[in-house]
Amino acid sequence: MLPTPSTSHVDVNLVYEPAEDSFLFLDTLSSVAESSFLKERFGQDPLRRKRDVQSPSPLIVEVGVGSGVILGFLTAHARPILGRNDVLSVGVDVSRPACQASTDTVHLACQAASNGSPESGWFFTSLNADLTSGIRPGTVDVLICNPPYVPTAEVPHTLDIRTQAAKISNNGEEQNPIAEEANLIPLSYAGGTDGMEVTNRLLEQLPTALDSKRGVAYILLCNQNRPDEVVQRIRQWGADWTVHVVGRSGKHGGWEKLQILRICRGGQPAS
């Protein structure tokens, strides 16, 4: 079993704390079935090197990186999961504290995993941006997203939160920046109608964001997101697109039963 990155340094008052959904990602990405899929798609075994000499280093992007536990896990264990360690990873989050926390998490995870063994990839940075807006189109090889999936009346907007926070004052003094950032916490879980408002925006961006030949996305959904409808919608993108459920977890008697979709052009069925 591959070790889970430490997040003891993360301020959970400002950044989403790793929970069941986060750990489902770790279990799924490191499973025999999914690791085999990723190694076949990106690995550098001798036979692959002969037929694909120019295979470029994969770019891994986690949208909504939060604490960085998922990106840290995948980056630190790049060789055992993807079959190569010449990977570059990038985090993206609208929360500045999450960007800092994830940067620390990934660096610490890679340091711990290395320990004389070159199995870790290379972490570049965590961008303070919205979804894939800060990423060059067509460059993402592996996109990971544990989105805000809880159904809520609305999705808070970063600009609105910061504007409202700026108006709050104590005796005319400016709002504490830390208090302002704490208002970003709802962005980590509030998904709006059916819990899908953020996820729908990301799905619209996938065909443009992913590498046209080998790009693959892993996106988490809960039962309230109507995952069967999401799968059918993706299958309508065209015959070259495939979507499979590759991870399942959650409360069997409750609404928060979780699943992870693998979305890509081409690809093989999940085991």
BAFI-175214 format. One record per residue (C-alpha): x, y, z. Coordinates in nm, 2 decimals, padded with zeros to 4 digits. Layout:
<<X,Y,Z>>
...
END
This chain:
<<00.00,00.00,00.00>>
<<00.14,00.34,-00.10>>
<<00.16,00.59,00.19>>
<<-00.09,00.88,00.21>>
<<00.07,01.23,00.21>>
<<00.06,01.41,00.54>>
<<-00.17,01.71,00.57>>
<<-00.10,01.78,00.94>>
<<00.02,02.13,00.84>>
<<-00.31,02.23,00.67>>
<<-00.53,02.47,00.85>>
<<-00.87,02.30,00.82>>
<<-01.05,02.62,00.91>>
<<-00.94,02.76,00.58>>
<<-00.89,02.45,00.35>>
<<-01.11,02.15,00.29>>
<<-00.99,01.86,00.51>>
<<-00.93,01.52,00.34>>
<<-01.23,01.30,00.38>>
<<-01.39,00.99,00.23>>
<<-01.41,01.14,-00.12>>
<<-01.04,01.22,-00.11>>
<<-00.94,00.87,00.00>>
<<-01.16,00.71,-00.26>>
<<-00.94,00.89,-00.52>>
<<-00.62,00.75,-00.36>>
<<-00.76,00.40,-00.36>>
<<-00.89,00.43,-00.72>>
<<-00.58,00.57,-00.87>>
<<-00.35,00.32,-00.70>>
<<-00.58,00.02,-00.77>>
<<-00.44,-00.26,-00.99>>
<<-00.70,-00.20,-01.26>>
<<-00.65,00.18,-01.28>>
<<-00.27,00.18,-01.25>>
<<-00.26,-00.08,-01.53>>
<<-00.47,00.16,-01.74>>
<<-00.25,00.46,-01.67>>
<<00.07,00.26,-01.73>>
<<-00.06,00.14,-02.07>>
<<-00.16,00.49,-02.16>>
<<00.15,00.67,-02.03>>
<<00.41,00.42,-01.91>>
<<00.76,00.39,-02.05>>
<<00.82,00.01,-02.05>>
<<01.08,-00.11,-02.30>>
<<00.82,-00.21,-02.57>>
<<00.65,00.13,-02.54>>
<<00.98,00.31,-02.57>>
<<01.05,00.13,-02.90>>
<<00.72,00.22,-03.05>>
<<00.68,00.56,-02.90>>
<<01.02,00.72,-02.87>>
<<00.89,01.07,-02.85>>
<<00.63,01.01,-02.58>>
<<00.63,01.34,-02.39>>
<<00.62,01.38,-02.02>>
<<00.26,01.37,-01.89>>
<<00.10,01.68,-01.74>>
<<-00.12,01.61,-01.43>>
<<-00.36,01.88,-01.32>>
<<-00.59,01.87,-01.02>>
<<-00.87,02.12,-01.04>>
<<-00.98,02.23,-00.69>>
<<-00.66,02.10,-00.54>>
<<-00.76,02.18,-00.18>>
<<-00.52,02.03,00.07>>
<<-00.32,01.87,-00.20>>
<<-00.35,01.52,-00.07>>
<<-00.46,01.37,-00.40>>
<<-00.21,01.56,-00.62>>
<<00.06,01.49,-00.36>>
<<-00.02,01.11,-00.37>>
<<-00.02,01.09,-00.75>>
<<00.30,01.30,-00.79>>
<<00.49,01.13,-00.51>>
<<00.40,00.78,-00.65>>
<<00.42,00.87,-01.02>>
<<00.64,00.57,-01.11>>
<<00.43,00.29,-00.94>>
<<00.10,00.45,-01.06>>
<<00.19,00.58,-01.41>>
<<00.49,00.37,-01.48>>
<<00.73,00.67,-01.51>>
<<00.85,00.96,-01.29>>
<<00.91,01.22,-01.56>>
<<00.57,01.37,-01.49>>
<<00.48,01.74,-01.42>>
<<00.20,01.82,-01.18>>
<<00.00,02.14,-01.13>>
<<-00.27,02.23,-00.88>>
<<-00.55,02.48,-00.94>>
<<-00.78,02.64,-00.68>>
<<-00.98,02.96,-00.64>>
<<-00.87,02.97,-00.27>>
<<-00.53,03.12,-00.20>>
<<-00.48,02.93,00.13>>
<<-00.55,02.60,-00.06>>
<<-00.29,02.69,-00.32>>
<<-00.03,02.74,-00.04>>
<<-00.14,02.43,00.16>>
<<-00.13,02.21,-00.15>>
<<00.21,02.33,-00.25>>
<<00.34,02.23,00.10>>
<<00.16,01.90,00.09>>
<<00.30,01.79,-00.25>>
<<00.65,01.90,-00.17>>
<<00.65,01.71,00.16>>
<<00.50,01.40,-00.01>>
<<00.76,01.39,-00.28>>
<<01.04,01.44,-00.03>>
<<00.91,01.15,00.18>>
<<00.85,00.92,-00.12>>
<<01.19,00.98,-00.27>>
<<01.41,00.87,00.02>>
<<01.68,00.75,-00.23>>
<<01.42,00.60,-00.48>>
<<01.34,00.80,-00.79>>
<<00.97,00.73,-00.80>>
<<00.83,01.08,-00.76>>
<<00.74,01.32,-01.04>>
<<00.80,01.70,-01.05>>
<<00.56,01.94,-00.90>>
<<00.55,02.29,-01.06>>
<<00.30,02.50,-00.87>>
<<-00.06,02.56,-00.76>>
<<-00.23,02.82,-00.96>>
<<-00.49,03.06,-00.81>>
<<-00.74,03.03,-01.09>>
<<-01.09,02.91,-01.18>>
<<-01.12,02.56,-01.32>>
<<-00.90,02.52,-01.63>>
<<-00.88,02.90,-01.71>>
<<-00.51,02.91,-01.62>>
<<-00.41,02.61,-01.82>>
<<-00.30,02.61,-02.19>>
<<-00.57,02.43,-02.39>>
<<-00.50,02.08,-02.51>>
<<-00.21,02.02,-02.27>>
<<-00.36,01.82,-01.98>>
<<-00.29,01.45,-01.99>>
<<-00.44,01.36,-01.65>>
<<-00.71,01.59,-01.50>>
<<-00.84,01.51,-01.15>>
<<-01.13,01.69,-00.98>>
<<-01.31,01.63,-00.65>>
<<-01.56,01.91,-00.72>>
<<-01.81,02.08,-00.48>>
<<-02.09,01.82,-00.53>>
<<-02.33,01.89,-00.24>>
<<-02.66,02.03,-00.36>>
<<-02.72,02.38,-00.24>>
<<-02.94,02.68,-00.31>>
<<-02.66,02.85,-00.49>>
<<-02.29,02.84,-00.56>>
<<-02.09,03.12,-00.39>>
<<-01.87,03.32,-00.62>>
<<-01.52,03.43,-00.54>>
<<-01.57,03.79,-00.64>>
<<-01.89,03.82,-00.45>>
<<-01.74,03.67,-00.13>>
<<-01.44,03.91,-00.14>>
<<-01.66,04.21,-00.21>>
<<-01.89,04.12,00.08>>
<<-01.60,04.06,00.31>>
<<-01.44,04.39,00.22>>
<<-01.76,04.57,00.34>>
<<-01.75,04.40,00.68>>
<<-01.56,04.60,00.93>>
<<-01.51,04.65,01.30>>
<<-01.53,05.01,01.40>>
<<-01.46,05.11,01.05>>
<<-01.15,04.90,01.02>>
<<-01.08,04.68,00.72>>
<<-01.18,04.31,00.74>>
<<-00.90,04.08,00.84>>
<<-00.77,03.90,00.53>>
<<-00.78,03.56,00.71>>
<<-01.15,03.61,00.78>>
<<-01.21,03.70,00.41>>
<<-01.04,03.37,00.30>>
<<-01.24,03.17,00.55>>
<<-01.55,03.27,00.35>>
<<-01.41,03.07,00.06>>
<<-01.47,02.74,00.24>>
<<-01.82,02.70,00.10>>
<<-01.66,02.69,-00.25>>
<<-01.52,02.35,-00.16>>
<<-01.85,02.18,-00.11>>
<<-02.14,02.40,-00.24>>
<<-02.24,02.26,-00.58>>
<<-02.56,02.45,-00.65>>
<<-02.85,02.28,-00.83>>
<<-02.82,01.90,-00.81>>
<<-02.47,01.97,-00.68>>
<<-02.36,02.00,-01.05>>
<<-02.31,02.37,-01.13>>
<<-01.94,02.36,-01.10>>
<<-01.90,02.01,-01.24>>
<<-02.11,02.11,-01.55>>
<<-01.88,02.40,-01.62>>
<<-01.58,02.17,-01.59>>
<<-01.74,01.91,-01.82>>
<<-01.79,02.18,-02.08>>
<<-01.42,02.26,-02.07>>
<<-01.28,01.90,-02.08>>
<<-01.27,01.85,-02.46>>
<<-01.06,02.17,-02.49>>
<<-00.84,02.12,-02.19>>
<<-00.74,01.76,-02.24>>
<<-00.47,01.64,-02.48>>
<<-00.66,01.54,-02.79>>
<<-00.50,01.19,-02.81>>
<<-00.42,01.07,-02.46>>
<<-00.59,01.31,-02.22>>
<<-00.80,01.14,-01.94>>
<<-01.01,01.30,-01.66>>
<<-01.12,01.16,-01.33>>
<<-01.42,01.33,-01.18>>
<<-01.61,01.24,-00.86>>
<<-01.99,01.25,-00.83>>
<<-02.24,01.16,-00.56>>
<<-02.59,01.01,-00.61>>
<<-02.76,01.34,-00.59>>
<<-02.56,01.45,-00.89>>
<<-02.76,01.20,-01.11>>
<<-02.45,01.02,-01.23>>
<<-02.63,00.80,-01.48>>
<<-02.75,01.11,-01.66>>
<<-02.40,01.26,-01.66>>
<<-02.26,00.93,-01.81>>
<<-02.53,00.94,-02.09>>
<<-02.45,01.31,-02.16>>
<<-02.08,01.24,-02.20>>
<<-02.15,00.95,-02.43>>
<<-02.33,01.19,-02.66>>
<<-02.01,01.38,-02.71>>
<<-01.92,01.14,-02.99>>
<<-01.81,00.78,-03.06>>
<<-01.45,00.86,-02.97>>
<<-01.53,00.94,-02.61>>
<<-01.56,00.68,-02.34>>
<<-01.68,00.71,-01.98>>
<<-01.66,00.44,-01.71>>
<<-01.72,00.42,-01.34>>
<<-01.38,00.32,-01.19>>
<<-01.43,00.39,-00.82>>
<<-01.73,00.35,-00.58>>
<<-01.78,00.42,-00.21>>
<<-02.01,00.59,00.03>>
<<-02.31,00.54,00.26>>
<<-02.53,00.27,00.12>>
<<-02.83,00.40,00.31>>
<<-02.75,00.77,00.26>>
<<-02.74,01.01,-00.03>>
<<-02.37,01.06,-00.03>>
<<-02.28,00.74,-00.22>>
<<-01.97,00.83,-00.43>>
<<-01.83,00.73,-00.76>>
<<-01.54,00.83,-00.98>>
<<-01.58,00.86,-01.35>>
<<-01.29,00.81,-01.59>>
<<-01.35,01.02,-01.91>>
<<-01.13,01.00,-02.21>>
<<-01.11,00.97,-02.59>>
<<-01.06,00.60,-02.67>>
<<-00.96,00.38,-02.37>>
<<-01.06,00.05,-02.25>>
<<-01.35,-00.05,-02.02>>
<<-01.29,-00.05,-01.65>>
<<-01.23,-00.38,-01.49>>
END
